Every structure is written in C-alpha cells, then in structure tokens.
C-alpha cells in the first residue's frame, strides 16, 4: 500500500510558482536542450517544437514533412485573413482567435469553417452511407481556393481534397495534413505530398486535432515575429 506523501507536490510549486507563459517558456527551453540534432530550418523548428510541446514526444520529429513553400504560403494566407477550413470541431474550438488576430485583425469565428456537425451533412451521410467528413469538405468547396485547410481527424476528407486538387484544379494556400488512424491515413498524406500544393504533414499513422492546432498557432507566432522585425 502506497504511503500518503508528507507534503503534497503542489506545495513545492507554490513555493516557487510559475505563470502559464513561464511554464510554456520553460518547456520550450527543455525541448531545445533535449532535442536530438536535426536539419529543420529555424522557422520549421518553431513548428516542430510546438508539435513536440503538444505531444511530449520527440519521436514525431522524424515524421514531420514540409514542402519548400509551406511556411511562406501559410504566413501569407494568415496575413491576408484567409479562411481556415478544418475537419473537426475540436480544431475549430482549439484555434485561438486572439492568436489569429495577432496576425490579421479581421479574423472572426466565421473565418473558421467546419461543416462536420451540420444537420444537412448528417442527413446526406445517412443517405449515402459515406463518412460525414467527405460531405463536409464538399460543402466547403467554395471556400477552399486560397484557404488554409487543416486535417487532424478525417483522412477521407483529405482524400477528397486531394481529388479536388487533381480533378478540379482547386488550390488551397496550405494543407496541414495530420489525420490520425489506421484506415486511409498513410495513403491520404502520401498522395497529398505528390500534388504540388504547399503542405505541412505528419507522415505515418500518427496525428490528431491538437497537432493541427499547434501547427497553425506556430505559424501565427512566426508571422508575428516577422511583423516586428
């Protein structure tokens, strides 16, 4: 039977407290110190470091992929207040309007587009027996050109975006490709990376909505730094 500690650990923290921003800064210092050698550019590292901070996992470093134009394209889209089309309400809820407005003050809730929970999408999915994510990205088609699209959950939606790029010539400004899972996940990312559009992707099966959010927030941070220089 475990013994009850004489002094709860929170007491040590309260003896030398840190604010939320201070904890984050200390975490980034630890990541920089413990990270293995890598070939990421300074801007790429800002994004990868944020992803490591989100997961606590240095192993993802080996799987992060950038197209050569990804960061510049993402920053340009954010500075122009382009829409963000996301595959889950978790991403939409996780994105900080304050961070987005730090890059472009015209960002609004309506700038974050996710149709996955729309009633008409649910009805259509029941009728077709296809995933809601497929119909949700189809509904977002009018907004895709020039937008940032982010996937943390739905590889089928990413596959449909890939089709739109190939067959319809749609060109999103940036694709953040981080769907997670075991079915169509690897293929959706690999296909995207052959299509000639800007992308930041996590190869393999790993991914998730928090990672997609972390990438966009890191882009906001880079964009904010550029504006101050």
KAMOTA-V100975 format. One line per field, one symbol per residue. phi: phi as a letter, one per 40 degrees, with the letter a starting at -180 (. if undefined). Layout:
phi: ???
This chain:
phi: .cccccbdcccccccbcbcdcccccccccccccccccabccdcccdccccccccbgbcccdcbcbbcdbcccccccccccfccbbbcacccccccccccccccacccbdccbbabcbcccccccccccgbcdccccccccdcbcdgccbbbbbbccccdccdcccccbgcbccabcbbcbhbbgcccccccdcbcgbcabbbcgccihddccccccccccccccccccc
